[in-house]
Amino acid sequence: MKFVLNILKAFLINFLFIGIIHAATTCPSISPQLAGDGPSEQVEAIINDVVCAFIDLHNRNNGALASTINLTKKKIIPYIDLEHSTEIALGSHWGNLTPKQKKIFERDMRNSLINDYVGILAEIKEWNYLNVSVNKNYSQNANTAKVKIKVSLDNSNANASVTLKLINKNRWKIYDLEYQSVSILDIEKIGYDSKIKRQGIEKLIKKMLSKS
């Protein structure tokens, strides 16, 4: 179960996932740009694209951390709406920020996702045994949608169900992942609220700039 949960956390950057229970070895994948416009169709294409890319990386015996970071930036980050994720994580603080400050927090969110989860991705060897199913009966409200996903491994009883939250600004992108009623953005929001309360938002921004 720990392995499955690590994958779930890693792919909010998380973020993977397919239509009918379906081994990830159905490569090559269909690019999300060529897939249907519906939320579940986009999620299916995104997951196939990501998993196939990691299968190829490991088949070439190139699962090193640097290669995983590069692949993450190319194949995962583009499918996440970092602006919307950061806005939710900052809550009431977001509206008081300048456009430049918003970009600083977006970059911090991006770096946080990469630093927290890429190490997990680099250690995963079982990409060929990963199965993901997407529930086609997604819920949608205006330009947001929720798609339920089940993740399991071949020859294992370990499985977990998660909900991907998406927003459509020209195309569907993931902005949050929820597991057992707790979302990644809930955790990020607690972290930012705590830092801002302790340091103040101006000092926090300066600290983030010093790390860039």
Order of alpha helices (4+ residues) and beta strands (2+ residues): alpha-beta-alpha-alpha-alpha-alpha-beta-beta-beta-beta-beta-beta-alpha-alpha
